[in-house]
Amino acid sequence: MTAPDRIAEFTAAVAQTFTDGSLVRLKLGGYHGEEADLKSVEARRVSLKVGDRLSFVFRYKTTDITKNVTLDEAIGFLEQGLASGYRSARLETTGFDLQFERQNDKLRLKRTEVKGREAVEASHDRTKNRPLTDMSAPWLHALGITGKDGVVRNDAQDKFRQINKMVEIFAPLIQALKAENPRIVDMGAGKGYLDFALYDHFAKGTDRSLEVIGVELRPALVEAGNALAKKSRFAGLRFEAGNILDYDASGADAVIALHACDTATDDAIFQGIKAGAGLIAVAPCCHKQIRREIEAGTSDDRLDFLLRHGTFMEKQAEMVTDGLRALLLEASGYRTKVFEFVSDAHTPKNNLIVAQKGNAGSREAVLDRIADVKAMFGIKKHYLEGLLGL
Ligand SMILES: C[S@@+](CC[C@H](N)C(=O)[O-])C[C@H]1O[C@@H](n2cnc3c(N)ncnc32)[C@H](O)[C@@H]1O
């Protein structure tokens, strides 16, 4: 086979897999052309209003440039590029990888079969609307979201969807904060998925500087988080070891908590209220405290048709816990909203309580409602009430 045949074989595979939708990614490397700062080139298939295109991202030392081209234009570019400018190219598809190498006059092509790689949905809008777009970010790989190939791992799809959704929801809320350089404290940060995502998005997306602090009980996670923040050069992101309740959150503009266990969510809300944070947002986890209260207390007989079934009791405990949290936030001067941040197909713990400071209405009226709800469900005390001294 002659040298141009190898290039023709490679471009034919690109054309075939682009057309049948099995193209996952195309990468070009070993650039030795005239553009001194060009590091690498990557392309994916995208669906635009004008039709399907190959979206090339040219990565330069300090910036990325995206060009969406037709298949014919892409083939023309590849024919030229593989003959001179680039020494290597890799086509990744759902069924095989095709590696092209050029060393002086020698051209090599190696095909490797692959199994289990999923097709990439070619929706440009989805990518454009998703806040986290830089799939090569080292933190995504270090936290196990992307594989070595920069593609979201199958077992991390839900997590990736959740953090994107969170960033999407938090972005306008954080923008709305009056603080010039907002300080966000994430209580029960775990490995810090949300913190890295928020910082990544805001550090790139705006010229406001941002401080994100993850508070976490487990020192090993804190150490790992700080090392990764340093490696990622996220100067405003740090993790601190400690208990939510003992943390000094004064100066926080936003206090958030994603799946902090049971009453740790209340500890986070309390800290937000105590700090006078403009935004408090929590996605609660388990709801054991109120379930125990309902089980031990005497609820309105009319609720018996629900509460005698374990599954409904569980759901009621969840709703009552979070409904009371929303009311307690209102009694503390916050406007609240509770909504599902992702479908329950991705996580059953999908409710988000968002509270923004101001215009909360009459405290007395809210306290009366809280007393009514507690009496109805036979609840002596919501843990958060105790923290708030109510
Ligand atoms: C279910 S994980 C969620 C982690 C992270 N927010 C996320 O969504 O990926 C809950 C985390 O909260 C931490 N945690 C629980 N109670 C805490 C407390 N009182 N103080 C600090 N961290 C706590 C746990 O160690 C754990 O890492």
The ligand as an SDF file (V2000), in Angstrom:
LIG
                    3D

 27 29  0  0  0  0  0  0  0  0999 V2000
  -22.6780   11.8400   50.9930 C   0  0  0  0  0  0  0  0  0  0  0  0
  -21.1810   12.6980   51.1150 S   0  0  0  0  0  0  0  0  0  0  0  0
  -21.4300   13.9940   49.9510 C   0  0  0  0  0  0  0  0  0  0  0  0
  -20.1480   14.6150   49.5120 C   0  0  0  0  0  0  0  0  0  0  0  0
  -20.2730   15.7650   48.5250 C   0  0  0  0  0  0  0  0  0  0  0  0
  -21.0180   16.8750   49.0580 N   0  0  0  0  0  0  0  0  0  0  0  0
  -20.8820   15.2820   47.2250 C   0  0  0  0  0  0  0  0  0  0  0  0
  -22.0770   15.4920   47.0230 O   0  0  0  0  0  0  0  0  0  0  0  0
  -20.1730   14.6850   46.4270 O   0  0  0  0  0  0  0  0  0  0  0  0
  -21.3330   13.5230   52.6600 C   0  0  0  0  0  0  0  0  0  0  0  0
  -19.9950   14.0850   53.1410 C   0  0  0  0  0  0  0  0  0  0  0  0
  -20.2460   14.9080   54.2720 O   0  0  0  0  0  0  0  0  0  0  0  0
  -19.2540   14.6640   55.2390 C   0  0  0  0  0  0  0  0  0  0  0  0
  -19.8410   15.0220   56.5250 N   0  0  0  0  0  0  0  0  0  0  0  0
  -20.9130   14.4450   57.1440 C   0  0  0  0  0  0  0  0  0  0  0  0
  -21.1730   15.0430   58.3130 N   0  0  0  0  0  0  0  0  0  0  0  0
  -20.2660   16.0440   58.4370 C   0  0  0  0  0  0  0  0  0  0  0  0
  -20.0300   17.0240   59.4290 C   0  0  0  0  0  0  0  0  0  0  0  0
  -20.7880   17.1020   60.5000 N   0  0  0  0  0  0  0  0  0  0  0  0
  -18.9960   17.8810   59.2450 N   0  0  0  0  0  0  0  0  0  0  0  0
  -18.2330   17.8220   58.1290 C   0  0  0  0  0  0  0  0  0  0  0  0
  -18.4090   16.9140   57.1480 N   0  0  0  0  0  0  0  0  0  0  0  0
  -19.4160   16.0280   57.3020 C   0  0  0  0  0  0  0  0  0  0  0  0
  -18.9470   13.1950   55.0970 C   0  0  0  0  0  0  0  0  0  0  0  0
  -17.6600   12.8610   55.5940 O   0  0  0  0  0  0  0  0  0  0  0  0
  -19.0500   13.0100   53.5850 C   0  0  0  0  0  0  0  0  0  0  0  0
  -17.8070   13.1900   52.9640 O   0  0  0  0  0  0  0  0  0  0  0  0
  1  2  1  0
  2  3  1  0
  2 10  1  0
  3  4  1  0
  4  5  1  0
  5  6  1  0
  5  7  1  0
  7  8  2  0
  7  9  1  0
 10 11  1  0
 11 12  1  0
 11 26  1  0
 12 13  1  0
 13 14  1  0
 13 24  1  0
 14 15  1  0
 14 23  1  0
 15 16  2  0
 16 17  1  0
 17 18  1  0
 17 23  2  0
 18 19  1  0
 18 20  2  0
 20 21  1  0
 21 22  2  0
 22 23  1  0
 24 25  1  0
 24 26  1  0
 26 27  1  0
M  CHG  2   2   1   9  -1
M  END
$$$$
